[in-house]
């Protein structure tokens, strides 16, 4: 008989955003005339930048001509895009990353979930709490955890992020092998300083550990003193992999394009302690299981690095950050402590009550969808996350409704 991977049975019965959708749909059926404003899931609302659309159209035309038609492209990504990434995203910030260390993909979510396939099942793994669910769930699926009890999986080392530590986790008190970090953080909006990241890099080098660094929201960092990449930290090439995405940066959530950086000097070890190139292993996995991002999409992504594209992307990000500032200001004035909203499109709010109760209150009384913090981990209980990804007029309307609901 065909048997299932029983580790899937350990997963929570409902993925966070599926549960949110279920509750929203139920509310909408009961209140069909009620307008719902969605500030929950981090999906963008602005159209693609004009420069990207023009490049997209031109690339589609290329596909209509035998002379310029593209079939299978390189699994790692076209050289024209990888070179732009290396030059503008890293070398411009004095980060030593070359084009052939970049792997273009269809999403950072996929890459962060897939990368764990390269590792032994007996690793000790550290994850932040609260945390983006994909980091945890994919390791549960792979069999690296025990059962789920009291809001956590046994077998994982949880890095608690609270108001007491400004939502920046402290180094683990025990040795760990694999470390997930995300800055600007999803969901808390916290951003690590250079000195804070240096502590993690030093730890990873000392323990021969690996950092999986999710920098999907780096484009929202406005503070010039803050690092955008872990490779701005000395020694990170030896111990870190970085994930980037165009989803929030340039509105590619429905277009799908991202990339992962794996330095050639980053090593991984077998059971005998022998070194192996992580770059080579990921390249092998990437070539085996992925056929590359389509040519038109990669041309559209390349346009982000043009003068016009960069300006248009910045304008879109500025619009979202204006929303974030309004949300943070409103919630702070209502007496709620907040993190994020300054170098991040997410605002993490201490709701003072059960997360799902706060979610239901905003949905039923304001018609506004947020994300309950409990869905991100035990330390998220009592918090909600509000996303700045929407039109300014919708955010303004939502904040009026929220204000009325919270004073009723």
Helices and strands as residue ranges (DSSP letters): G 6-10, H 16-30, E 37-38, H 50-62, H 79-84, I 85-90, G 91-93, G 99-101, E 102-105, H 108-114, G 115-118, E 125-129, H 133-142, E 148-149, E 152-153, E 156-160, G 163-165, E 178-182, H 194-207, E 210-214, G 218-220, G 230-232, G 236-238, E 240-245, H 247-250, E 258-262, E 267-269, E 275-277, H 278-289, H 295-302, G 303-305, H 307-333, E 338-340, E 346-350, H 355-361, I 362-366, E 368-369, E 371-372, G 373-376, G 378-380, E 383-387, H 392-407
